[in-house]
């Protein structure tokens, strides 16, 4: 049972600093005649000279999995660009990579609990919930820091001009998501009781459908669903970027199964290197990145380019900064974000208890950033 503010042995994070070697077995299953001959030869032949390791030799290849299941979401970040360009398939031609789509981080948590995926993407709020509930995964990468990509859109005709005007309105949001956290945080800041707002639990595709039917007055959701609401009589009221400037930070997080990371640490490091390639491509040629990702978002390249710019993309080296995932076991900035998120969820009675920052740090495997 997890105790609030203190956990002992919540996570076992295995730090693996060396590559697995592929060993070729030399057995004793040769025929008896050959074994006898070898024994005779040892009496008459000089012993073979000792073999010394060649310091210039290439290291043995890392052990790779036969199959990897990656849970992804349609979010315009480096992982979606990686998928669009087939970078993982090019890097690992002998690995069967299966991309499993999810609508929200809550579903990703469910998949990890069932052992259905090896790597996944979830928002910082589902990850805070997952680690608090001892789900068997670790944070290995920050796919993006959320900015204007997530926002509260309201219908122009609904008469909503401020957060206080949400009282009595129907507002949709995927429960347990970063947008749910952002919505509740915005209400708290303005002194609005969440019970005074009709908050509906809907996934992004269902939010768009409910909006088109005029069943809801607003929704806190991410791109590309957000753009569809704004294009259909909607306007933006507040964004995750605005909330982050007030200290309410959210992010899209890469998580990996503990057993998978223990068995295949180099695969995870190499996958992070691929994500770095995608980040570098976006920074050097954002138009090319938008062209690649647009079909997955089912929208124009121009709209995709705008949405790419709404997120903060970080490479592995930048994430080793103490304000993000850090480079050692010291409590990082992101561990503190998870602690604050967890405590907020406890206050909102979303979860019964949450660990402290030190325990959350144990759920961060930043060795993956050192490729």
N, C-alpha and C positions, 0 to 999 in steps of 0.2 A: 504494500500500500504506500503510495506517495504521500509524504507529509508536506504540508505547506512550508515553503521557505527552506526546507532542508531535506536532502535526499542522500542516502548512502547506498552506493552501488547501483545507481539507476541505469547507468550505461557502462558497458565495457567497450572502450574504443581501442581497437587494435591498431597501433602505429607500426606499419611495416616499411622499413627503410631500404630493403634489398629485394632484388628480383628473384622470383622462383627460377630454378634451373631445370632444364630438361635432362634427365639422367638416362643414360643408355645402360641397361642392365647387362652384366656379363655373368651368365649363370654357370652352374655345374651340371647342366643336363646334357653334356656331350657323351657320346658312346664310350663304353668301358675301355675299348681298345685305344681310343684317342687319349683318354685320361691316363692309361698305363704308359703310353709312349711319352706323354708329357712328363710323367714322373721320372722316367729313365733319363730323359734329356736334361733334367735339372742337375743330374750327377755329373754330366760330362761337359755341359755348356756353361760358359761364364754368365753370371747374372746380368740381366739387362741394365743399362745405365738408368739412373733415377731420372724420371721425367720432371722437368721444372716448368712451372706455369709461365706462359709467355705474357709479359705485361702489356704487350701491344695487341694481344688477341681481343676480338670482339666479345662482349659478355654474352652469355647464353640467353636465348630468347625467353621472354616472359611467358608464363602459362596463360593462355587465353581461353575464355569460355567458348563453348560450342554455340551457345545461343544467349542473346541478351534481349530482355524485354524492357523497353523504355516507355514509361508513361509520360505523355506530353499533353500540352494544352495549346489551343490556337491563340497564342499571344505573340505579338511581333517582337521577339527577342532573338538572342544568339542561337538558342536551341532550335527554334522554328527555322531559322536560316540554315542551320546545320542539316536539318531534315530536308529542306527544299533543295539544297545543293548535293545531297547524298554524300556528305563529307565522312560520315561514320562508315558507310559501306565501302568507300574508297580506302579508308585507313585500315579497316578490318575485313579484307575480302574473304577470309576463312571463317568469319563469325556470322551466324544467322541473326540479323538484327530485326526485331519486330517492334514497330511503333504502335503503341496502344493509346488511343485518344481518350481524354477525359474532359468533362465539362467544368469541374471545379476540384480544388484541393481536398475537399471532404471525401470525394470519391477516390482520390489517390490514396488517402489514408486507409480507406476500406480495402483497397487493392493490396496495400502493403500488409495489412493485418491478415489477409487471406493468402499471402505469399504469391500474388499474381503478377508482380513486376519486380524488376531488379533495380532500376533507377526511375525516378519520377520528378515531376515538378509540382510544387504546391506553394501557396502563398504563406507568408510568415505566420499568419494566424492559424491555419491548419497545422503547420509545423509545430507551433507552440503547443497546440492541443495534442498532437501526436506524440511529442516527446514527453509531455506531462502524463500521458497514458502509457508510456513505456513501449511505444511501437518500435519494432526492431529495425530502425534506420538511423542514419547520421547525415548531417548537413555536409555537403562536399563542395558546393558552389552557389554563388548568388547570380541567378540568371539576369536579374535586373532589379534596380531600385525603382519602385513605382512612383510615377509623377502624374502628369495629366492623363495618362492612359486609363485611369480609373476615376470616375466622377459620378456625382449625383445629377441625373437629368430629370427635369420635371416638365410637365406639359404646360405650354404657354397659356392654355385656356383654363388651367387649374387655379389660377390666382395665387401662386406660390412665389414669393419674392425673397424669402429668408428661411432659415432653418426653423424659426419659430412658427412659420406658416404651415409646417408639416403636420401640425396637430389636426387630427380628424381625417387625414388623407391616407390613401392606400399607397404604400411605398414597398416595392419589391426588392429583394436582395437574396443572393445565395447564402443561406445560413452557414456559419462556420468559416466564412471566407474573409479575405482581406477587406472586401467592400463592406461586409457586415460589421467588422471591427471599425472601419472608417465611419459608417453611418451612426453607430452607437456612440462613437467618440464625438462626432459633430453634435449630436443631440445633447450629450453630457455637457459639452462646452457652452451650449446656449441655454442650459437649464431646462431642457424639454424632457419630460418623462416619456420614456419609450412606450409605456403602456397607453399613452395618449395618441399614439400613431399606430395605424393598422399596418404592421410590418409583415409582409408575405414572403415565405420561403420559396423562391423560384430560381431555377437554373437559367443561365443566359439565353438559350434558345426559347425557353418558355416566357422569359421576360419580354422578348421582342414580340412574341405572339400575343401576350396579354396587352401590351402597349397598342398593338394594331387593332385589337378589339375594344380599346378604350376601357379596359378593366382596371387599370391602375393609373395613379396620378404622377408617379415618378419611380425611379429605380436607381440604385447605386450599383453600377456594373462596369465592366471593362470593355476595351476594344476587341473585336470590331462591333459588338452589339451596341456599345455606347453611341457610335456614330449613326447607327440606324434609328435610334430614338431621337437624336438631335435633328436628323433630316426630316423626321415626321412630327412636326409641331412641337419639338422639344428645345429646351435651353439648359445650359449648365448652371448649377447652383453652387457647388463646391467640389473641389477635386482632391485627390490624394496628395498632390503636390502642395496645395495650400495647407493641408493638415500636417504634412511632413515639416513644413516651415515652422509649425507650432509644436514640433517634437513628437508628433504621432507618425512614426515611420513604418512603412510597409514595404515588402519586397517579394519577388517571386524566387523561390528557393529550390536548388537542386538537392535531392536526397537520394541516398543509396542504401540498399539493404546491408546490414552489418556483416552477415555471413558472406555476401557477395564481395564486399570490400576486402574482407579478410582473405578470401580465396584468390581474388583477381585485382590486387591493388594497382598493378601497372596499367591494366585496362582502364581503370577509372582515371588515372593520371593522364593517360593518352587521350581519353575522351575530353578531359578538361583542356588539353592542348588543342583539340579540334574546335572546342568552343572559343578558345582564344583566336583561332584562325577566323572564325565568323565575326568576332568583335573587331578584329583588324580590318576585315573586308568592309564592314559597315562604316568604320571610321574613315577609311581611305576612299570608298566609293559607295556612298549611301544609295545612290540611284540604282546601282547594280543590285544591291541588297534588296531594295524595294521591288525591283522587277522579279527577283527570285521568289519572294515571299507572297506577293500579291495574289497569285492563284490559290494559295492555301487560305487566304483571308477572304476570298471571293469578292474582291473589290479592286478599284483602280490602283495603278502604281502611285499616282499622286496622293491619294488618301493613305496608302500604305506608308509612303515616305513620311507623311505628317505624323503618323502613329509611331513609326520607328523613333522619331525624335522626342516622343513624349516619355520615353523610358530612359533611365540612366544605365548605360552598358559599362560593365567593369571587366577587365581581364584578370587573370589569376594573380599576377604580380600586384596589382592594385588591391585585390581582396586580401592580401596578406598584411595590409595596414591594420593596425590595432582597432581602428574605428569600424572595420568590417569583420572579417573572420579571423584575422590575426595570423601569426606565423608560429605560435607555440601554444602552450596550455594556459597562458594568462587569459583572464577574463576579457573577451573582446567586446567591441561595441555592439555587434549583432547579438551576442549572448545577453547583453543588457536589454536590447530591444525585445528579445523573446521573453525575458523576465517581466518587463513592463506589460507586454501583451498578455502574458499568462495571468498576471495579477488583475489586469482589467477584466479579463474573462471570468475570474473568480468573483470579482465585485459585481459583475453582471449576472452571476449565478449560471454562467454557461458551462463551467467546469467546477468541480468541488474544491480542487486545490491545484497548486502549481509549484514547480521547483524554483530555487533561486538561480541567480546568474551563473554561479559556479557549476551547478548541476547541468544547466543548459549548455555551458561550455563543453562539458563532457560529451554532449551530443553533436559537437562540431568536429569533423575530421579534416582539419586544414592541411594535412600532409598531401592531400589530393592536388593542392595548388602548386606543389613543388615538382613540376614535370621537367 
